[in-house]
């Protein structure tokens, strides 16, 4: 019978549950550290592209490359004789009867209890958090409510969601391997105000250009932000604060979303609720990503035209 998750010894045999690209580095690191990964569980293959070819999850592809057994059924972990399950962005709740038979730990990308749930990296950026982090925590029936074995903090520091997630994966991978090597010990109960990181929706990514510039920029950093121009969707992939002295003359922009053309080596600009943002990279509907100057030169916005109208 498996020992409790709080037992202070390193596990001998693991099962691993994960799905996206962020789950791959911890899996590879556990194998490289000498842990016996008896089984990897991930989502079923998906059909992609016009031909509908089946495509494995990033974790399945990595597991097969490492010569590991793979399953799409969580219940299969029960027959492995594993000491511990390791969960990293699996994307599915694990049923109580599995947790009763096999203790599990989760690598979660926030400073719990802040941002339990599906999108902790994105929600930290949208909320303007100065710090976030990663926790190695026990898996319990309630979502992300288990005690925390180890944690590490990281400054958000203007990173995009992709950049921040990559850094959290790096920090978290090292934290996970060190924690398992030294033995889990006893988890500390979560303390503080609980917040939930709901899944990001298209509505969350629609730019409200009447909001302060810092918030508009934060939505862009999440990835996939969009607005409209001439009744067509326009994605905004990169913006930056307008450099002092480079923006249009004071008073030239008075309406949220109003555009001003490039000039003086900078721009184009868009007006927000608290000043200008310089557009760097955009994507018109049905086309690829492009630098904002090229988009401006092709679209030739008239005086007074706005984004989001």
C-alpha positions in Angstrom: 0.0 0.0 0.0 1.3 3.5 -0.8 2.6 5.6 2.1 0.9 8.9 2.9 1.9 11.9 0.9 3.4 13.4 4.0 5.9 10.7 4.5 9.4 12.2 4.6 11.1 10.1 2.0 11.7 10.3 -1.7 9.2 8.3 -3.8 10.7 5.4 -5.7 8.0 5.0 -8.4 5.9 7.8 -9.9 3.0 8.3 -12.3 2.8 11.6 -14.2 -0.3 13.4 -15.3 0.0 16.4 -17.7 -1.0 17.7 -21.1 0.3 20.9 -22.5 3.8 22.1 -23.4 4.3 23.5 -19.9 4.0 20.0 -18.5 7.0 18.7 -20.6 10.0 20.1 -18.8 9.0 18.7 -15.4 8.5 15.3 -16.9 11.9 15.3 -18.6 13.5 16.6 -15.5 12.0 13.8 -13.3 13.3 11.2 -15.7 16.7 12.8 -15.9 16.9 12.9 -12.1 16.4 9.1 -12.0 12.8 8.8 -10.9 11.1 5.7 -12.1 8.0 7.0 -14.1 5.8 4.0 -14.4 3.1 5.6 -16.5 2.2 9.0 -18.1 -1.5 9.9 -18.3 -2.6 12.6 -20.7 -5.6 13.6 -22.9 -6.6 11.5 -25.9 -5.1 12.5 -29.3 -7.0 15.3 -31.1 -7.7 15.8 -34.7 -6.1 18.9 -36.2 -5.8 20.5 -39.5 -7.9 20.1 -42.7 -6.9 16.5 -43.0 -8.0 15.7 -39.5 -4.8 13.9 -38.6 -4.6 12.7 -35.0 -2.1 14.7 -32.9 -0.8 13.7 -29.5 -0.6 16.1 -26.6 2.9 17.6 -26.0 3.3 15.4 -22.9 2.4 12.2 -24.8 4.9 13.1 -27.5 7.6 13.7 -24.9 6.7 10.5 -23.0 6.9 8.3 -26.1 10.3 10.0 -26.9 11.5 9.0 -23.5 10.2 5.4 -23.9 7.5 5.7 -21.2 4.2 4.0 -21.1 1.2 6.3 -21.9 -2.5 6.1 -21.1 -5.5 8.3 -21.5 -7.4 6.7 -18.5 -6.6 8.0 -15.0 -7.8 4.8 -13.5 -4.8 3.0 -15.1 -2.5 4.6 -12.4 -4.0 2.2 -9.8 -2.3 -0.8 -11.3 1.2 0.7 -11.5 2.4 0.1 -7.9 3.5 3.8 -7.8 4.3 5.6 -4.6 3.1 9.0 -5.8 1.4 10.8 -8.6 2.7 14.1 -10.0 0.3 16.4 -11.7 1.3 19.4 -13.9 -1.4 21.2 -15.9 -3.4 18.0 -16.4 -6.6 19.8 -17.2 -8.9 17.3 -15.6 -10.1 16.7 -12.0 -8.9 13.5 -10.5 -11.6 11.4 -9.0 -11.7 10.7 -5.2 -11.3 6.9 -5.5 -8.0 7.5 -7.3 -6.7 9.9 -4.7 -7.8 7.5 -1.9 -5.5 4.9 -3.5 -2.6 7.0 -4.6 -1.3 10.3 -3.0 -0.6 13.0 -5.5 1.2 16.3 -5.7 0.5 19.2 -8.1 2.8 21.8 -9.5 0.6 24.9 -9.5 1.6 28.2 -11.1 0.5 30.7 -8.5 1.0 31.7 -4.8 -1.8 29.8 -3.3 -4.5 30.4 -2.1 -4.4 33.3 -4.7 -5.5 32.1 -8.1 -6.7 28.6 -7.7 -8.0 27.2 -10.9 -7.5 27.1 -14.6 -5.7 30.3 -15.6 -3.5 31.5 -12.7 -0.8 33.1 -14.9 -3.3 35.1 -17.0 -5.3 36.2 -14.0 -2.3 37.4 -12.2 -1.4 39.6 -15.2 -4.9 41.0 -15.6 -5.2 41.8 -11.9 -1.9 43.7 -12.0 -0.2 41.5 -9.4 3.4 42.5 -8.7 4.4 39.0 -7.7 3.3 35.5 -8.5 4.9 32.1 -8.1 4.7 28.4 -8.1 3.7 25.8 -5.4 4.2 22.1 -4.9 1.0 21.1 -3.2 -1.0 18.1 -2.2 -3.9 17.1 -4.4 -7.2 16.9 -2.6 -10.9 16.6 -3.7 -11.4 20.4 -3.6 -9.9 22.4 -6.5 -6.3 23.5 -5.6 -7.1 23.5 -1.9 -4.4 21.1 -0.6 -1.6 22.0 1.7 1.7 23.4 0.2 5.0 21.6 0.6 7.2 24.2 -1.1 6.8 27.5 -2.9 8.8 30.0 -4.8 8.0 33.6 -5.7 8.7 35.5 -9.0 8.2 39.1 -10.0 5.6 39.5 -12.9 7.7 42.5 -14.1 5.9 43.3 -17.4 6.2 39.7 -18.8 3.7 38.4 -21.3 1.8 35.3 -20.2 4.0 33.1 -22.4 7.1 34.6 -20.9 5.9 34.4 -17.3 4.7 30.8 -17.7 8.0 29.7 -19.2 9.9 31.3 -16.2 7.5 29.7 -13.8 8.0 26.3 -15.4 11.7 26.7 -15.1 11.5 27.6 -11.4 8.8 25.1 -10.7 10.6 22.2 -12.4 13.7 22.7 -10.1 11.4 23.1 -7.1 9.5 19.9 -7.9 12.6 17.8 -8.3 14.3 19.2 -5.2 11.1 18.6 -3.2 10.7 15.0 -4.3 14.4 14.2 -3.8 14.4 15.5 -0.2 11.0 13.9 0.7 7.8 15.7 0.9 7.5 16.2 4.7 4.2 17.7 5.9 2.3 20.3 3.9 1.4 23.7 5.3 -2.3 24.6 5.1 -3.0 27.5 2.7 -3.5 30.8 4.5 -5.0 34.0 3.2 -7.8 35.1 0.9 -8.9 32.6 -1.7 -9.3 33.8 -5.3 -10.2 31.8 -8.4 -8.6 32.0 -11.8 -11.5 31.3 -14.1 -10.7 30.2 -17.6 -9.9 33.1 -20.0 -12.7 33.8 -22.5 -12.8 35.9 -25.7 -14.7 38.5 -23.7 -11.8 38.8 -21.2 -9.5 39.6 -24.2 -11.7 42.3 -25.8 -9.9 45.6 -25.3 -11.7 48.3 -23.3 -9.8 51.3 -24.6 -11.5 53.6 -22.1 -9.6 51.7 -19.4 -6.3 53.0 -18.1 -3.3 52.3 -20.4 -1.7 49.9 -17.9 -4.8 47.7 -17.9 -5.1 47.7 -21.7 -1.4 46.7 -22.0 -2.0 43.9 -19.4 -4.7 42.4 -21.5 -2.4 42.5 -24.5 0.3 40.7 -22.6 -2.1 37.9 -21.9 -2.1 37.1 -25.6 -4.9 37.1 -28.1 -6.3 40.6 -27.2 -8.6 42.0 -29.8 -10.7 45.0 -30.8 -12.5 46.0 -34.0 -11.6 48.3 -36.8 -14.1 49.1 -39.6 -16.3 46.4 -38.3 -13.7 43.7 -38.5 -11.8 42.1 -35.7 -8.2 43.3 -35.2 -5.9 41.4 -32.8 -3.4 43.4 -30.9 -0.3 41.4 -30.1 2.1 44.0 -28.8 1.9 47.5 -27.4 4.2 49.7 -25.4 4.0 52.9 -23.5 4.4 55.9 -25.7 7.9 57.4 -25.2 7.8 60.9 -23.8 7.9 63.5 -26.5 6.9 61.0 -29.2 3.1 61.1 -28.8 0.8 63.5 -30.7 0.5 67.0 -29.4 -1.5 67.3 -26.2 -5.2 67.5 -26.9 -4.8 65.8 -30.3 -6.5 62.7 -29.0 -9.6 63.1 -26.9 -11.7 59.9 -27.5 -10.8 56.4 -26.3 -9.8 54.3 -29.2 -8.9 57.2 -31.5 -5.9 56.6 -33.7 -3.0 58.8 -34.6 -0.5 58.0 -37.3 3.3 57.4 -37.1 5.6 60.2 -36.8 9.0 61.1 -35.4 10.2 57.5 -35.5 7.3 56.2 -33.4 3.7 55.2 -33.5 1.0 54.6 -34.6 -0.8 55.4 -31.4 -4.2 54.6 -29.8 -5.8 56.7 -27.1 -6.8 55.0 -23.9 -8.5 56.2 -20.7 -5.2 57.5 -19.4 -3.1 58.4 -22.3 -1.5 56.9 -25.4 -0.2 53.4 -26.2 2.0 52.8 -29.2 0.9 49.9 -31.4 3.7 47.6 -32.2 2.2 44.4 -33.7 -1.4 43.7 -34.9 -3.3 41.1 -36.9 -6.2 42.1 -39.2 -9.0 39.6 -39.5 -8.2 36.8 -41.9 -4.5 37.8 -42.2 -1.2 37.1 -40.5 0.5 39.1 -37.8 2.3 42.3 -39.0 4.0 45.3 -37.6 1.6 48.1 -36.8 3.2 50.6 -39.2 2.6 48.3 -42.1 -1.0 47.8 -41.1 -1.4 51.6 -40.8 0.1 52.2 -44.2 -2.1 49.6 -45.8 -5.3 50.7 -44.0 -4.8 54.5 -44.1 -7.1 55.4 -41.2 -8.9 58.7 -41.7 -8.7 61.5 -39.1 -10.9 60.6 -36.1 -11.2 56.9 -36.9 -11.1 54.7 -33.8 -10.5 51.2 -32.7 -13.4 49.4 -31.0 -16.1 51.4 -32.8 
